[in-house]
Amino acid sequence: MSGVREHSRTEVWRRGRAAGRHTMAALASAVVVAGAAAGVMAAAAGDGERTTARPDPTASPVLEALPAVPTPSVSAPASASPSASASASPRPARPGPASGAPAASAKPSGRAGGITALYRHPQSQVLDWVAAHRSDPRRPLIESRIAAQPAAVWFPAYNPGAVTGQVRGVTAAAAAAGRTPVLVPYAIPDRDCGGASEGGAPGLDAYDAWMEDFAAGLGSGPVIVILEPDAIALSDCLSAGQRADRFASLARAGRTLHAANPRARVYFDGGHSGWHSAAKQAAALREAGAAASGDGIFTNVSNFHSTADEAAYARRVLAALGGPSRLGAVIDTSRNGNGAPKEGEWCDPSGRALGRTPTTRTGEARIDAYLWVKLPGESDGCKGSAGSFTPDYAYELATG
């Protein structure tokens, strides 16, 4: 709310499908890394609709689009694009100041210590478009409000032997720039419950080994890890035993990441405010070891729920989760500037806008950062092909 399965922001789509499939509740936040050099780097795999970058399987990462995710219904899918309660709406976002420099971050609480300014990877679909369309009248606004902002880098491909170098390429460049990268590992087995962003490792043993390879590239600087969007919120399709095994693997992943880099801040899947109830999501997070193995939760990936709604929801989830007071939350604000669209509208819904620009200075209790996990302008599959950068859509978000 996705091994870059074709660069199709299909997370939104998948969530839409998932929503239908899972009572429209599990669809909400899923964003899958889709494809092709979408605004951030995606690791060569095929994902859904997340609009974040994912690294290339070669030395230099290639930005690829992530899938879009529909919103689940209250009853009760994420890239990144998901449950039980209120109907989920897709991700909205609205533009912040048109500043080319990444927002400075405040010192977050927790074991990871201070976070530097967020990192913007130099490769993405939007940057490619900007470079090729200097005379386009939409270019200045798209460049300043979208292309200039730091965004997440997705790793949706199950690629043992290659992922360490891909991760290291991002973290080393970020360290050299004195900035903090946001990374999205997205290779959990049975990803997206077989939906549009299906894929991932062939089994949990393979996933555990892949995660060790991923962690080996983290370096020693500050880094934010968005651990497997939808892996918890969209897990009702699994049997009780499969769910327990997945959650145990996620807990191991959190420990592996921290062991490799004690400065890493690892956030577990919190779904979003239009999906599961806070109590239900907290129970699943507790089972997945989020309190002991993580630094908090992430919400609204590839969705459109307002920042205020997400912050309130995240605090309810954290309160229900219990655990150390150091736990916080990060919110995907890439497309939530105007809040969620009408129920059932998840595919490039009109009337959306960019949300707050990425920063770790939120001024909100227990809210560690506002991040752009899904890259705005990458289509969910309606205004353009899934996962592709669509200038008309980007301009609409930037002016919304």
C-alpha positions as CSV (number, residue, x, y, z in Angstrom):
1,M,0.0,0.0,0.0
2,S,5.7,-6.2,-4.9
3,G,8.8,-7.2,-6.7
4,V,8.2,-4.4,-9.0
5,R,6.0,-6.5,-10.9
6,E,5.6,-4.4,-13.8
7,H,5.8,-1.0,-12.4
8,S,2.2,-0.8,-12.0
9,R,1.1,1.3,-9.1
10,T,-1.1,-1.6,-8.8
11,E,-1.0,-1.5,-5.1
12,V,-3.8,0.8,-5.3
13,W,-5.2,-1.4,-7.9
14,R,-4.4,-4.5,-5.9
15,R,-5.9,-3.0,-2.9
16,G,-8.9,-2.2,-4.9
17,R,-8.9,-5.8,-6.0
18,A,-8.0,-6.9,-2.5
19,A,-10.7,-4.7,-1.1
20,G,-13.2,-6.5,-3.2
21,R,-11.6,-9.7,-2.4
22,H,-11.3,-8.9,1.3
23,T,-14.4,-7.0,1.8
24,M,-12.7,-3.9,0.6
25,A,-11.2,-3.6,3.9
26,A,-7.8,-5.0,3.3
27,L,-7.1,-2.9,0.4
28,A,-6.5,0.3,1.9
29,S,-2.9,1.0,2.3
30,A,-1.1,-1.4,0.1
31,V,1.4,0.0,-2.2
32,V,3.5,-2.3,-4.2
33,V,6.6,-1.4,-6.0
34,A,5.7,-1.5,-9.6
35,G,7.8,-0.6,-11.9
36,A,9.7,1.2,-13.9
37,A,11.9,3.9,-12.7
38,A,9.1,5.5,-10.8
39,G,10.1,8.3,-8.7
40,V,12.4,6.6,-6.5
41,M,14.4,3.5,-6.9
42,A,12.9,0.1,-7.1
43,A,14.8,-2.9,-7.0
44,A,14.1,-4.8,-10.1
45,A,11.2,-7.0,-9.4
46,G,7.6,-6.5,-10.2
47,D,5.4,-4.7,-7.9
48,G,2.3,-3.0,-7.5
49,E,1.6,0.5,-7.3
50,R,3.8,2.1,-4.8
51,T,5.3,5.3,-5.9
52,T,8.6,5.0,-4.4
53,A,11.9,4.2,-5.8
54,R,13.5,0.9,-5.9
55,P,17.0,0.0,-6.7
56,D,18.2,-1.5,-9.9
57,P,19.6,-5.0,-9.7
58,T,22.8,-3.5,-11.0
59,A,25.2,-1.2,-9.3
60,S,23.2,1.9,-9.6
61,P,19.6,1.6,-8.5
62,V,16.8,2.4,-10.9
63,L,13.7,4.2,-9.8
64,E,10.6,2.4,-10.5
65,A,6.9,3.0,-9.9
66,L,5.0,1.4,-7.2
67,P,1.4,0.1,-7.2
68,A,-1.6,2.0,-6.1
69,V,-3.9,0.8,-3.5
70,P,-7.6,1.0,-3.1
71,T,-9.3,1.7,0.2
72,P,-11.0,-1.0,2.2
73,S,-14.4,-0.7,3.5
74,V,-15.2,-0.2,7.1
75,S,-15.9,-3.8,7.5
76,A,-13.0,-5.3,6.5
77,P,-4.7,-3.7,0.7
78,A,0.5,-1.3,0.1
79,S,3.5,0.4,-2.3
80,A,3.7,0.6,-1.5
81,S,0.1,-0.3,-1.7
82,P,-5.3,-3.8,4.1
83,S,-9.0,-4.5,7.5
84,A,-11.6,-4.5,9.6
85,S,-13.2,-1.3,10.2
86,A,-14.1,1.8,8.5
87,S,-14.0,2.0,4.8
88,A,-10.5,2.7,3.6
89,S,-9.9,5.4,1.1
90,P,-6.9,5.6,-1.2
91,R,-4.0,7.7,-0.5
92,P,-4.2,11.5,-0.9
93,A,-1.4,13.9,-0.7
94,R,-0.9,17.5,-1.1
95,P,2.1,19.6,-2.0
96,G,4.2,21.3,0.6
97,P,6.5,24.2,0.0
98,A,8.3,23.9,-3.3
99,S,11.7,23.5,-1.7
100,G,14.4,21.5,-3.5
101,A,16.3,20.6,-0.4
102,P,15.1,17.7,1.8
103,A,13.4,18.8,5.0
104,A,15.6,18.9,8.0
105,S,14.7,16.4,10.6
106,A,14.4,16.6,14.2
107,K,16.0,14.3,16.6
108,P,13.6,11.4,17.0
109,S,13.2,9.6,20.3
110,G,14.2,6.0,20.4
111,R,17.2,3.8,20.1
112,A,18.3,5.0,16.7
113,G,19.3,8.5,17.8
114,G,19.2,11.6,15.6
115,I,18.1,11.5,12.0
116,T,19.6,13.8,9.5
117,A,17.8,15.4,6.6
118,L,16.0,12.9,4.4
119,Y,17.7,11.6,1.3
120,R,16.4,12.1,-2.2
121,H,17.7,9.5,-4.6
122,P,19.0,11.1,-7.9
123,Q,17.1,8.6,-10.1
124,S,13.4,8.5,-10.6
125,Q,10.7,8.6,-13.3
126,V,9.8,12.2,-12.3
127,L,13.4,13.3,-12.6
128,D,13.7,11.6,-16.0
129,W,10.5,13.5,-17.1
130,V,11.7,16.8,-15.8
131,A,15.1,16.4,-17.6
132,A,13.3,15.6,-20.9
133,H,10.6,18.3,-20.8
134,R,12.4,21.5,-19.8
135,S,10.0,23.6,-22.0
136,D,6.8,22.0,-20.7
137,P,4.8,24.6,-18.8
138,R,4.0,22.1,-16.1
139,R,7.7,21.3,-15.5
140,P,8.5,24.1,-13.0
141,L,5.7,23.1,-10.6
142,I,6.3,19.4,-10.9
143,E,10.0,19.8,-10.5
144,S,9.8,22.0,-7.4
145,R,6.9,20.3,-5.6
146,I,7.5,16.6,-6.5
147,A,10.9,15.9,-8.1
148,A,12.8,18.0,-5.5
149,Q,11.4,16.0,-2.5
150,P,13.0,13.0,-0.8
151,A,11.1,9.8,-1.3
152,A,11.4,6.1,-0.3
153,V,13.4,3.6,-2.3
154,W,11.7,0.3,-2.8
155,F,13.3,-3.2,-3.0
156,P,10.5,-5.4,-4.3
157,A,12.6,-8.1,-6.0
158,Y,13.5,-11.4,-4.5
159,N,17.1,-11.2,-5.6
160,P,19.5,-13.0,-3.2
161,G,23.1,-12.1,-4.0
162,A,22.2,-8.7,-5.5
163,V,20.1,-6.9,-2.8
164,T,23.1,-6.2,-0.5
165,G,24.9,-4.2,-3.2
166,Q,21.6,-2.4,-4.1
167,V,20.9,-1.4,-0.6
168,R,24.5,-0.4,0.0
169,G,24.5,1.8,-3.1
170,V,21.6,3.8,-1.6
171,T,22.9,4.0,2.0
172,A,26.4,4.8,1.0
173,A,25.3,7.7,-1.2
174,A,23.0,8.9,1.5
175,A,25.8,8.8,4.1
176,A,28.1,10.7,1.8
177,A,25.4,13.4,1.4
178,G,24.9,13.4,5.2
179,R,21.2,12.4,4.8
180,T,18.9,9.6,5.9
181,P,17.5,7.2,3.3
182,V,14.0,5.6,3.6
183,L,14.1,2.0,2.4
184,V,11.2,-0.3,1.7
185,P,11.9,-4.1,1.7
186,Y,9.0,-5.7,-0.1
187,A,9.6,-9.4,-0.7
188,I,7.5,-11.2,1.9
189,P,6.2,-14.6,0.6
190,D,2.5,-14.5,-0.6
191,R,2.7,-10.8,-1.0
192,D,-0.6,-9.0,-1.7
193,C,-2.4,-12.3,-1.1
194,G,-1.9,-13.2,-4.7
195,G,-3.3,-9.9,-6.0
196,A,-1.9,-7.4,-8.4
197,S,1.3,-7.1,-6.4
198,E,1.8,-10.8,-5.9
199,G,5.3,-12.1,-5.6
200,G,8.0,-12.2,-3.0
201,A,10.4,-14.8,-1.8
202,P,9.5,-18.5,-2.4
203,G,9.3,-19.2,1.4
204,L,9.9,-17.8,4.8
205,D,13.3,-19.4,5.1
206,A,14.3,-17.8,1.8
207,Y,12.9,-14.5,3.0
208,D,14.9,-14.6,6.2
209,A,18.1,-15.2,4.3
210,W,17.1,-12.4,1.8
211,M,16.5,-10.1,4.8
212,E,20.0,-10.8,6.1
213,D,21.4,-9.9,2.7
214,F,19.3,-6.7,2.8
215,A,20.5,-5.8,6.3
216,A,24.1,-6.3,5.3
217,G,23.8,-3.3,3.0
218,L,22.5,-0.9,5.6
219,G,25.9,0.5,6.6
220,S,26.3,2.3,9.9
221,G,24.5,5.6,9.4
222,P,20.9,6.5,10.2
223,V,18.3,4.8,8.0
224,I,14.5,4.4,8.1
225,V,13.1,1.0,7.1
226,I,9.4,0.7,6.1
227,L,9.1,-3.1,6.7
228,E,6.8,-4.8,4.2
229,P,3.8,-2.7,3.5
230,D,0.5,-4.6,3.9
231,A,2.3,-7.7,5.4
232,I,0.3,-7.3,8.6
233,A,-2.8,-5.4,7.7
234,L,-3.4,-7.6,4.7
235,S,-2.8,-10.9,6.3
236,D,-6.4,-12.2,6.8
237,C,-6.1,-14.2,3.7
238,L,-3.6,-16.5,5.4
239,S,-4.5,-19.4,7.7
240,A,-3.8,-18.9,11.4
241,G,-0.7,-21.0,11.1
242,Q,0.6,-19.1,8.0
243,R,-0.1,-15.8,9.7
244,A,1.8,-16.9,12.9
245,D,4.8,-18.0,10.7
246,R,4.8,-14.7,8.8
247,F,4.6,-12.6,11.9
248,A,7.5,-14.6,13.5
249,S,9.5,-13.9,10.3
250,L,8.8,-10.2,10.5
251,A,9.9,-10.1,14.1
252,R,13.1,-11.8,13.1
253,A,13.5,-9.2,10.3
254,G,13.3,-6.4,12.8
255,R,16.0,-8.0,15.0
256,T,18.2,-8.7,11.9
257,L,18.0,-5.1,10.7
258,H,18.8,-3.7,14.2
259,A,21.7,-6.1,14.6
260,A,23.2,-5.0,11.3
261,N,22.8,-1.3,12.0
262,P,21.8,-0.2,15.6
263,R,20.9,3.2,14.1
264,A,18.2,1.8,11.8
265,R,14.7,2.8,12.7
266,V,12.3,0.0,11.7
267,Y,8.6,0.6,11.3
268,F,6.0,-2.2,11.1
269,D,2.8,-2.2,9.0
270,G,0.0,-0.2,10.8
271,G,-2.5,-0.2,7.9
272,H,-4.4,3.1,7.9
273,S,-7.3,4.8,9.6
274,G,-9.9,3.5,7.1
275,W,-9.0,-0.1,7.5
276,H,-8.8,-2.1,10.7
277,S,-9.8,-0.9,14.2
278,A,-6.8,0.2,16.3
279,A,-7.3,-2.7,18.7
280,K,-7.3,-5.3,15.9
281,Q,-4.2,-3.8,14.2
282,A,-2.4,-3.5,17.5
283,A,-3.1,-7.2,18.3
284,A,-1.6,-8.2,15.0
285,L,1.4,-5.9,15.5
286,R,2.0,-7.4,18.9
287,E,2.0,-10.9,17.5
288,A,4.5,-9.7,14.9
289,G,6.9,-8.5,17.6
290,A,6.6,-4.8,16.6
291,A,7.1,-3.5,20.1
292,A,10.2,-5.6,20.8
293,S,11.7,-5.7,17.3
294,G,10.7,-2.4,15.9
295,D,10.7,1.3,16.5
296,G,7.1,1.9,15.8
297,I,4.5,1.7,12.9
298,F,3.8,3.2,9.5
299,T,0.4,4.1,8.2
300,N,-1.3,5.3,5.0
301,V,1.1,3.9,2.5
302,S,-0.2,4.6,-1.0
303,N,-3.4,5.9,0.5
304,F,-5.1,9.2,0.9
305,H,-6.3,9.6,4.5
306,S,-5.7,12.9,6.1
307,T,-2.6,13.5,8.2
308,A,-4.8,14.4,11.2
309,D,-6.8,11.2,10.9
310,E,-3.7,9.1,10.5
311,A,-1.9,10.7,13.5
312,A,-4.9,10.1,15.7
313,Y,-5.2,6.5,14.5
314,A,-1.5,5.9,14.9
315,R,-1.6,7.0,18.5
316,R,-4.6,4.8,19.2
317,V,-2.7,1.8,17.7
318,L,0.4,2.6,19.7
319,A,-1.7,3.0,22.9
320,A,-3.3,-0.4,22.3
321,L,0.0,-2.0,21.4
322,G,1.6,-0.9,24.6
323,G,5.3,-1.4,24.9
324,P,8.1,1.1,25.3
325,S,7.2,4.8,25.1
326,R,10.0,5.1,22.5
327,L,7.7,3.6,19.8
328,G,6.5,6.1,17.3
329,A,4.8,6.3,13.9
330,V,5.5,7.6,10.4
331,I,2.8,8.6,8.0
332,D,2.8,8.5,4.2
333,T,1.7,12.0,3.2
334,S,2.5,11.9,-0.5
335,R,-1.1,12.2,-1.7
336,N,-3.3,13.0,1.3
337,G,-3.5,16.8,1.0
338,N,-7.2,16.8,0.4
339,G,-8.0,13.7,2.5
340,A,-9.6,10.5,1.2
341,P,-11.9,10.4,-1.8
342,K,-15.4,8.8,-1.8
343,E,-15.5,5.2,-0.7
344,G,-14.5,2.9,-3.5
345,E,-12.5,5.5,-5.4
346,W,-8.9,4.4,-5.2
347,C,-7.5,4.5,-8.7
348,D,-6.0,7.9,-9.4
349,P,-9.0,9.6,-7.9
350,S,-9.6,13.2,-8.9
351,G,-9.5,16.1,-6.5
352,R,-6.5,14.8,-4.5
353,A,-3.5,16.8,-3.7
354,L,0.1,16.5,-2.4
355,G,0.4,16.2,1.3
356,R,2.9,17.6,3.7
357,T,6.5,17.4,2.4
358,P,8.7,14.7,3.9
359,T,10.2,15.7,7.3
360,T,11.0,14.4,10.7
361,R,10.0,17.7,12.3
362,T,6.3,16.9,12.7
363,G,5.7,18.8,16.0
364,E,3.2,15.9,16.8
365,A,3.5,13.7,19.8
366,R,4.7,10.2,18.8
367,I,4.7,11.0,15.1
368,D,8.3,10.6,14.1
369,A,8.0,11.6,10.4
370,Y,5.9,12.5,7.4
371,L,7.3,10.5,4.5
372,W,6.6,10.1,0.8
373,V,6.6,6.3,0.5
374,K,4.6,6.4,-2.7
375,L,5.8,8.8,-5.3
376,P,3.1,11.3,-6.3
377,G,2.4,11.3,-10.0
378,E,2.9,7.6,-10.6
379,S,-0.4,6.3,-11.7
380,D,-2.5,3.6,-10.1
381,G,-3.5,2.5,-13.5
382,C,-6.4,4.9,-14.5
383,K,-4.8,8.2,-15.6
384,G,-1.8,6.3,-17.0
385,S,-0.5,2.8,-17.1
386,A,0.0,1.3,-13.6
387,G,3.2,2.5,-12.1
388,S,4.1,5.0,-14.8
389,F,4.8,8.6,-14.2
390,T,1.9,10.6,-15.6
391,P,2.5,14.3,-15.8
392,D,-1.1,15.3,-16.0
393,Y,-1.8,13.4,-12.7
394,A,1.4,14.9,-11.1
395,Y,0.4,18.4,-12.1
396,E,-3.1,17.8,-10.7
397,L,-1.7,16.7,-7.4
398,A,0.7,19.6,-7.3
399,T,-2.0,22.1,-7.9
400,G,-4.7,20.4,-5.8
